[in-house]
Amino acid sequence: MTPVESCSCRAGAPPFGILTLLFLLSASLSPATDLTRPHIVLVLADDLGWGDLQCYQPASKIPTPRLDQLAAGGMRFTDAHTPSSVCTPTRYSLLTGRYCWRTSLKNGVLDGFDPPLIGPDETTLADLLKTRGYRTACIGKWHLGMNWQDRGGKPIPLRTEGRHRSGDEADFTRELTGGPLDCGFDTYFGISASLDMSPYVFLRDRRVETVPTERHEEIEDTLFLAGVPGPKAADFRMEDVLPRLGDESVKVISQHDPDKSPLFLYLPLTSPHLPVAPSEMAKGKSAAGEYGDFVWETDFTVGRVLDALDAAGMTENTLVIFTSDNGGLWHTWNFRTSDDGGAPPNTPRGNYTAGFGHHSNADWRGTKADIHEGGHRVPFLVRWPAKVTANQVVGTLVELTDIYATLAEITGAEPVEPVGESSGMDSLSFLGALTQTHSTARSFAVHHSLHGTFALRQGDWKLIEGRGSGGFTKPRDGRDLGDGISGQLYNLSVDPGETTNRWEVETDRIIQMNPLLERVRATSARSAHGDSR
């Protein structure tokens, strides 16, 4: 249990042990003031780059006033990373504290009709918090699978190859299982996968809100309204999804009684992932085209949530975490040198923001899906007025995987021991960084690309197993390089752009780092961390 900071004991107090006394003190507080059970709002943007926010990159062409305000009111991390450079694996790790490559999903992502990735015996973040009396709500993009059935009542199987499916055979009148309500959440509203994936319907708890009677057809080579063809509800418009998620979030907060229970709201947004679908009120709000407008609307939606917390009198004791599931897709390819090329993807959309002079990932190399920094270094903002000092910028190394252990430590929930396939096995608490009471736990990070390339970050050094990006940026691997070099090694302290490969001149460092990565893969990040300090 986290120590209560403002504890003064009367002379002649009964001779309770200190842990018993702390428990009694916390139990006597209402949920609204109990610092061991703060309200928690976890916002996960979709494909938002490190450089999209002005508080990270002042040269950003996109106004982000509410997120900048959030950063000023708390702590801004500059060295935060997703465990994967694409969405489904990161979402899995966020909710379970366990690397996704330990599951059957070794590369790629799920589609809108795949079965659940989270196993029935796994303990999620929502499960963990419910043991401490939290009301748990999920609003937004799930993308972790659920059990759909076809019109004959047969389960729709896991997609093993090819494009994301249309799901025309699905029975949209049947109850859905294996989704948020079976992963610890009391309520759910949102969509099953990404906004460019079928089905184009809203889900509420275990049901499709409006059975689809129409069909969405793909529009080639457009940013706006692109997506896999598939069934669509008559009232479903892509540009309405983000505002609807904002509406539902405000409703959850405004209808919550903070004196009865603490609230955990997990808000995985659909933006600014493709399709770029800003609502009419957002158009023209940025200097980076419709993508920039969509990021502005993301900022606006977070502002609505913050305002709802203010109106409910919940701000002081609410822990707000804002981050992204991977790096941004949009980038201008301006590397002066590059060991493995640095050419943009062969797609008409690959250089979209270059015409606006906007760098979604700032000066970090690569994009979403890549093993390089642009693929997994993300914005990470934390505000908790009751405990976290405002206006701090820290370089502490954190992974989104660590939210699990951190919230367990804050709330006194018992994390699962890091053995076997336990939830929490790869999660290390960063509470000490938030409160500045003790040093942070994480001394290394493990990264994973779309196509399964591993990287290990330890101190200033980053080791990548293999050549190329492992993702969208060409070359994807080293087959076309022909120089016999088998991997990549960069010193980020002097080469943050990953331009000079030190693989052939720092062989001793490679020999030292490789066993740590192997240890993580064979055991857990927690176990390996104990061996690496």
N, C-alpha and C positions, 0 to 999 in steps of 0.2 A: 504494500500500500504506500502511496506517495505521502511523505510527511506533511502534516498540516503546518503551514508556516506561521500562523498567528495563534499559537497555543500558549496560554499562560495558566499555570496550575496554582490553585489556592494552597496556602500553608495548611497542613493537617489534612490534605486530601487522602482518601482511602488508598491503601497500598496496592493499587492495580498495576499490572505490568504495563509498560509503555505502549505495546501494541494494542492491548485491550482498551486503554484510555483513548488512543487515537480512533479506534473503531467506534467507541461510544460517542466521541465528539462528532465524528462524521455522520453517525446515524441520527444525531439530534438535529442536524441541519435539514432544512427543506431541500428538495432537489434543485430549487432555483439558486441556492447559495452554497451547495456542497461542492467544494473544490476538488473532491475526489471523484465526483460524477458530473462533470460539466456537460452542458449540451454540446453536441458535436455536429458540425455541418461539413461534409467532405465533398467538395466540388471537383469533378474530373472533366476538364475540357477534352476535346477530341481533335487531335492533330494540331494543337496550338504550339507554335514555335517559341523558343527561348527569347527570340528577338522581336516577337510581335508586341509585347508589352513595353510601354515607354519607360517603366521603372527598371527594366532590364536593358533596353536599348533606346536612349534618348532620341536617336535618329529614326526610330520607327515612324512610319507614315500613318500610323493608326492611333487615334486618341483612345486611351484606356484609363479614364479618370477614376473609375470605381475600384479597379484592381490596383492602381497606383495608390489610392487611398487606403486600401486594405494592407498593402505593403508598409505604408507609413505608420499604420496603427499596430504593427507587429514585427514580424521577422521575415526577411527575404533571404532565401538560400540561393547561392550562386553556383553551387556544385551538387545539384540534385539530379537524379537519374532514374529513368524507368528501367525495370529489369529486362524489358524487351523493347525493340524499336517499332513494334506494331501493337494493335489494340487488344485483341483477345488475351494474349499471354500476360500483358500488363494487368488487365482487369482481374485475371485469375490470381496473380501474385498479390495484388492489392488486398483482395478479400480473404486470402488464405495464409499469407505470409510464407508462401512456398513458391519456388521457381516453377514456371509452367513447363519447362523442358523436362521436368520429372514426371509429367503426365504423358498421355499418348500423343499430345500435340507437340511435335518436335519442330515444326516450322509452319508458317502460314497462319491463317485465322479461320474461325468458324464462319458459317453463313447464317441466314435468318431461320433456317429449319433444322440445323444440327441438334443432336441430343445434348444433354448437359455435360459440361466439362468438369464441374465441381462434383465430386463423389458424394453419395449420401452419408458417408461416415466422416466427412471432413468438417471441421469447425471453422465457420467463417467469422469475419469481423462482427457481423450482425449477431450471430450466435453468441459470441463472446460477450458482447455488450448486453444482450438480453439477460445473461446471468447476473448482471449488476442492476437490473431493473429498468433498462432503457426501453422506450418505445422506438421501434425501428421502421423507417420508411425509405423506400427506394423510388426515385423518380428519374426516368431518362433511359438511356441506351444500355441495355443489358449485355448483349453480345457474348454470353457465356453458355448459350444453348438452353434448350428446354424441350420437353417431349411433345412433339406434334404427331398427329395421326392423319392418315389419308381417309378418303371417304368410305373405305372398306373397313376402317378400324385398325389398320396395321400401322405400327410405328414407322415414321419416316426415318430412314437410317442416316448414319454419318456420311457426309460427302467425302469421297476418297480421291477425286480428281476432277479437273475441269472447272468451268466457271461457277460462280455462285448460282444457286438454283432459283427458278421462278416460284416453285411451290404450288403450281396449279392444281396438284392432286390433293392438297391439304383440305381437311374438314375444319372450317373456321368456326363451327358451332360447338366443338368439343372442348372440354376443360383441358388446360395446360398444366403439366406438372414438371418438376425439376427446375423451375425458375426461381425468381426471388423469394417467393413465399415458402419454398422448400430449402432456402439457404439462409433462414433466420430473419427475414423481413416480415413485419406485420402487414404492410400494405405495399402495393406496387402500381405505378402508372408509367407507361413509356412505350418503347418499341423494342422488338426482339434483337435487332442487330444494328448495323450502320444505316444511315439515312439513304444510302445508295443501294441498299439490299432489300429484296422482297422478304416479307410482305409489307405493303404500305398501309398499315393499320395501327391504331393505338391498342395497347393491352392494359387492362385494369385487373389487378390481382391475378386470377387464373383464367380470364376470359378475354376474347377479342371484344373491344368495346362496340365496334360497328362492323358487322360482317361485310367483307368486300363484295361489291357488285360490279366494279369497273376494273380496268387494267391500266397500269402504267407502262408506257412504251419508252424505251431508251432513245435519247436524243444524242446523236453522235457529235463528238468534238465540241461540246458545250460545257461550261462550268455549271450553269444553272439548270436544274431539273434533270441532271444526268442520273443514271441508275439502271440496275438490272431490271429487265421487264418482269412484271408480276402482278398479282392481284392487288387492288387498291380499293379502300373504302371510299364511298362517294364524298365524304366530308374531309378526306385527308389531303392536305396540301403541304408540300415540303416547307414552304416559307412560313407556315403556321406552327410548325412543330416546336421550335425554340420558344416562341411566346407561350405556347400551351404548357411547356415544362415549367416556365416561370410562374404561370398561373397556379399550377398544381403545387409548386413548392411554397408559394406564398400562403396557399390555403392550409397546407400541413402545419406551417409555423403559426399562423394566426389562430388555428383551431386547437393548438396544443395547450394544455394546462401545465405550466412549468412547475407548479407546486405539487403535482401528483407524481410526475416521473420525469427523468431527463430524456431528451430527444436525441436520437441519432438519425440524421438525414443524409443519405448517400445520393448525390445528384450528379450522375454521369451525363453530361450534356452531349448533344448531337453535333455541336459546332466547334470549330469551323471546318469539320470534315466535309469532303464532297458529298452531295452536290452543294455548291456555294449558293445558299438560298436565303439571303437576307430579306426580312420583311420590308414592306414599302417604307415604313417609318425610318428604317436604318439606311436606306440608299442615299449615297452622297455624304455620309458622315465621316469618311476617311479619305485619304489621298492615295489609297492603294487598291482602287477598283472595288468590285463586289466582294472579293475576298476580304479586303480591309473592312468593308462595311459589315461583313458577317462577324469578324472579330470584334468590331465595335459593339455589335448587338450581343455578343457573348459577354462583354464587359457590362453592358446595360442590364442583362439578365442577372448577373451576379449582384449588381447594385440593388435590384428588386429584392433579392433574398436578404441582403444586409439591411435594407430598409424595413423588411418584415420583422427581423430580429429586433431592431430598434423599437418598432411599434408595439411589440409584445413584451418589451422590457427584459429581453433575454441576452442582450449584447454582452454585458459585463462578464458573465460566466458561460459564454459560448466559445468553444474552440472551433475556429474556422480554418480549414485547410483547403487551399486552392492549388491545383496543379494540372498537368496534361498527361495523356496516356502514352505519348511519344513525341518526337520532334515534329516540326512543321514539314509540310510537303513542298512548299514554295520557297525557292532559293535562287539567287543569282550566282552563277558559277564563275567566280572571279579569283580563283586561287592562283597565286603567282607561280608556284611549283606544286607538283603533286606526284607522289610516288606511284600512285595507281591511276593516274589519268585525271579524274575530276570532271569528266564530260557529263552533261545532263542526260536524263533518261530520254530515250527515243520516243517522245510523245509530244503532240502539239500543245499539251498543257504544262510541260516541264519547266518552262521559263516564264510563266505567267506574270509574276510580280516584278520581273526585271524591268519591264516597261514603266513601272512606277518608282523604281529606285528603292524598293523595299526588300530587306533581307529578313525573311521569316525566322531564320536560325542565327541571325547576326553574322559573326565571322566564323562560327563553328562549321567544320567540314561536313558535308553530306546532308541528307534529308531523312524524313520518316523512312523506316525499313532498313536503313544502313547501320552498320556497326560503328561508324564514325560518330563523333560527338553530336553532330546535328540530328542524328537519329534517336538519341536517348537522353541528351541533356535538356532538361525542361524547367520551366518556371515552377517555383515552389514557395508559396506564401503561407504563413501561419499567423493568425491573430487570436489572442486569448487575453483580453484586457485584465482579467483577474490575476493572471500569473506571468504573462510574457511582456517584457518591457518593449515599448513601442520604438519604432524607427531604428531597427537593427538590421545590419547586413552581415551575413556570416558565410564563410567558405567551408563550413562543415560538410563532409561527404555524407550524403544520404541517398537511399533508394526508396522508391514508393513501397517496396516490400516491407520497409521498416515501420510503416504506419500501424501494422498489426501489433507488434511488440510495444510500440509507444503508447497506444491507447490502452493496451492491457496494463502497462505500468501505471498510467495516470489513474485508471479507474479501479485498480486493485483486482481486476479479473485475472484468473489463473490461466496463463498461456499453456498450450500443450507442450510437453517435453519434446525437444528436437531429436526424435528417434524415428526410424522407419519412414512412414509416409505422413507424419504428423503435420498438421497445420502449424504455422509459426516457426518451422524449422530453419527458415532462411531469413528471419526477421530479427533485427537488432534495434533496440530502442534509442531514439534521439532525444528523449525527454531532458537529459542533462544539457543538451545544447539550447533547448528552449528556456530552461530556468537558470542556466549558467551556474548550476550547483555541482556538477561533476562532468568529467570529460565524456564525449560521445563514444559510442561503442564501436562504430564501424571503421575498420582500417583498410578495407578493400571493397570493391564492388565487382559484380559479374554482369556482363552485358550479353545480349543475344539478339541476332538480327532476324529479319523476315525469313531468310533461307537457312537459318540454323548455324551461322557463324558465331563462335564464342569470343569474348574478350575479357581480360582481367585488368582491372585498374587497381594499382597498389601504390599509394603515395602519389608522386608526380608521374609515374610510369604507367603506360597502357600497352598491354600485350594483346595482339589479335592473332588468333589461330587461322592462318590463311591469308590470301591476298584479295584485293578488291573490296567492294563495299558489303557484300553479302546481302544486298538489298536492291534498291532501285537504281543507284548511281552506277554507270558503266566505268570500268569493267566490274562485273559482279563478282568474279573470281579471278584467279591468276593464270588461267589456261592460256590466255593470249599474250602474256607478258614475256615469257620465254627467257627469263634471266636466272632461273634456278633458285630464287629466294622463296622460302616457303611460308613466311609470316611477316608480321608488321610489329614494330616496337617504336613507340613515340614517348618523348619526354615533354609532357604537357606544360611544364613550368616555363620552358623556353620555346616550345613549339606547339602552342595551343591549336593551331590549324592543322596539325598532323600532316605536315608537308615533307618531313625528312625521316625516312625509315632507318632506324638504328639496329635493325635485326642482325646485320652481319658484323657490327662493331661492338655490340654489347652482349656477347654470348654468355658471359657470366650471369648477367641479370636475367636472361631467359632461363638459364638453368635454375636460378633461384625462384623465379615466379611460377614456372610450370607445375611444380609439385603442389603449390597452394591451390591452383585451379583444379587439379586432379582431386585434391582433398575435398574441395567443395562438392564436386560432382559425385564423389563416392560416399560422402556423409551428409553434411549440412553446412550452411554458412555459419551457423552458431558454433558448431563443433570446430570448423576450420578456423574461425576467428580466434578461438582459444589457443590454437596451435601457432597462430601467426604473430601474436603480440610479443 
